[in-house]
Amino acid sequence: KVNPVYPSLTQIKHDAFWSTSASITAAGVEILLCYLWANGMVPMQHTLAESPMWLNIVLILTVTHYRISHFYIMHRAMHPWKTKVIPDLGRFFYKQVHSLHHKSYNPTAFSGTSMHPIESTLYYTAAFIPVAFG
């Protein structure tokens, strides 16, 4: 979305702060993942030769597809579910967590990752998807 009005300094500071917070969260997720790999707590493939070539090709070609699905599920879960069958946790998460991201009413370069630490932790757990493939 293009807004012809330049964002206020307050908006830029807000987005930059929460985007930096998300980057720190991402580092925490990556540090945890590296720790788990280094200590043999999750499987790790050291070379491409350790798995069939066809599997490597499939994983390389489909990484975007499972990453998009992960993002959609995490993002959609933080919006109201509008259901009476189960408690609407999405409404709670939107109000307490995800609404921070939507305060970026005039997008800046930082708006995309301007997130609450809980949301950024869920967002960056996509780094764990390859663990399922060794």
C-alpha positions as CSV (number, residue, x, y, z in Angstrom):
1,K,0.0,0.0,0.0
2,V,1.4,3.4,-1.0
3,N,0.6,6.3,1.2
4,P,1.7,9.7,-0.2
5,V,2.0,11.1,3.3
6,Y,5.5,10.6,4.8
7,P,5.3,8.6,8.1
8,S,5.8,10.6,11.2
9,L,9.0,10.3,13.2
10,T,6.9,8.7,16.0
11,Q,5.7,6.0,13.6
12,I,9.2,5.4,12.3
13,K,10.6,5.1,15.9
14,H,7.7,2.8,16.8
15,D,8.3,0.5,13.8
16,A,12.1,0.6,14.2
17,F,11.9,-0.3,17.9
18,W,9.6,-3.3,17.5
19,S,11.4,-4.5,14.3
20,T,14.6,-4.5,16.3
21,S,12.9,-6.4,19.1
22,A,11.7,-9.0,16.5
23,S,15.3,-9.3,15.2
24,I,16.5,-10.0,18.7
25,T,13.8,-12.6,19.0
26,A,14.9,-14.2,15.7
27,A,18.4,-14.4,17.0
28,G,17.2,-16.1,20.1
29,V,15.3,-18.7,18.0
30,E,18.4,-19.3,15.9
31,I,20.7,-19.6,18.9
32,L,18.3,-22.2,20.4
33,L,18.2,-24.1,17.1
34,C,22.0,-24.1,16.8
35,Y,22.4,-25.2,20.4
36,L,20.0,-28.1,19.8
37,W,21.9,-29.1,16.6
38,A,25.3,-28.8,18.3
39,N,24.3,-31.0,21.2
40,G,22.6,-33.6,19.0
41,M,19.2,-33.0,20.4
42,V,17.7,-32.6,16.9
43,P,18.8,-34.4,13.8
44,M,21.2,-32.6,11.4
45,Q,22.3,-33.4,7.9
46,H,26.0,-32.5,7.6
47,T,26.2,-32.9,3.8
48,L,23.8,-33.1,0.9
49,A,25.1,-36.6,0.2
50,E,23.5,-37.9,3.4
51,S,20.0,-37.9,1.8
52,P,18.8,-38.9,-1.7
53,M,19.4,-36.2,-4.3
54,W,15.7,-36.2,-5.3
55,L,14.8,-35.3,-1.6
56,N,17.3,-32.4,-1.6
57,I,15.8,-31.1,-4.9
58,V,12.2,-31.4,-3.6
59,L,13.1,-29.6,-0.4
60,I,14.9,-26.8,-2.2
61,L,12.0,-26.3,-4.6
62,T,9.3,-26.4,-1.9
63,V,10.8,-24.4,0.9
64,T,8.8,-21.4,0.0
65,H,5.6,-23.4,0.0
66,Y,5.9,-24.7,3.5
67,R,7.2,-21.3,4.7
68,I,4.2,-19.6,3.3
69,S,1.8,-22.1,5.0
70,H,3.6,-21.6,8.3
71,F,3.3,-17.8,8.0
72,Y,-0.4,-18.0,7.0
73,I,-1.3,-20.3,10.0
74,M,0.6,-18.2,12.5
75,H,-0.8,-14.9,11.2
76,R,-4.4,-16.2,10.8
77,A,-4.3,-17.6,14.3
78,M,-3.8,-14.0,15.6
79,H,-7.0,-12.7,14.1
80,P,-10.5,-13.3,15.4
81,W,-11.7,-16.8,14.5
82,K,-15.4,-15.9,14.7
83,T,-16.4,-19.3,16.0
84,K,-18.6,-20.5,18.8
85,V,-17.5,-24.1,18.7
86,I,-14.1,-23.4,20.5
87,P,-12.9,-20.4,22.5
88,D,-11.9,-17.6,20.2
89,L,-8.2,-17.4,21.1
90,G,-7.6,-15.3,17.9
91,R,-9.6,-12.5,19.4
92,F,-7.4,-12.5,22.5
93,F,-4.1,-12.7,20.5
94,Y,-5.2,-9.9,18.2
95,K,-6.0,-7.6,21.1
96,Q,-3.0,-8.5,23.3
97,V,-0.3,-9.3,20.7
98,H,-1.0,-8.8,17.0
99,S,-2.7,-5.3,17.2
100,L,0.8,-3.9,17.8
101,H,1.7,-4.8,14.2
102,H,-1.4,-3.2,12.9
103,K,-0.5,0.1,14.6
104,S,1.8,0.7,11.6
105,Y,-1.0,2.6,9.8
106,N,1.5,4.3,7.4
107,P,4.0,1.6,6.5
108,T,7.7,2.2,6.9
109,A,10.7,0.1,5.9
110,F,10.4,-1.5,9.4
111,S,6.6,-2.2,9.4
112,G,6.8,-5.8,8.1
113,T,8.6,-7.1,11.1
114,S,7.3,-4.6,13.6
115,M,5.8,-7.3,15.9
116,H,5.2,-8.1,19.6
117,P,7.9,-10.6,20.9
118,I,5.3,-13.4,21.2
119,E,4.3,-12.9,17.5
120,S,7.9,-12.7,16.3
121,T,8.8,-15.9,18.2
122,L,6.0,-17.7,16.5
123,Y,6.9,-16.1,13.2
124,Y,10.6,-17.2,13.4
125,T,9.8,-20.7,14.5
126,A,9.7,-21.4,10.8
127,A,13.4,-22.0,11.3
128,F,12.4,-25.3,12.9
129,I,10.6,-26.6,9.8
130,P,13.9,-28.1,8.3
131,V,14.4,-30.1,11.5
132,A,11.6,-32.4,10.4
133,F,13.7,-33.3,7.4
134,G,16.9,-33.9,9.3
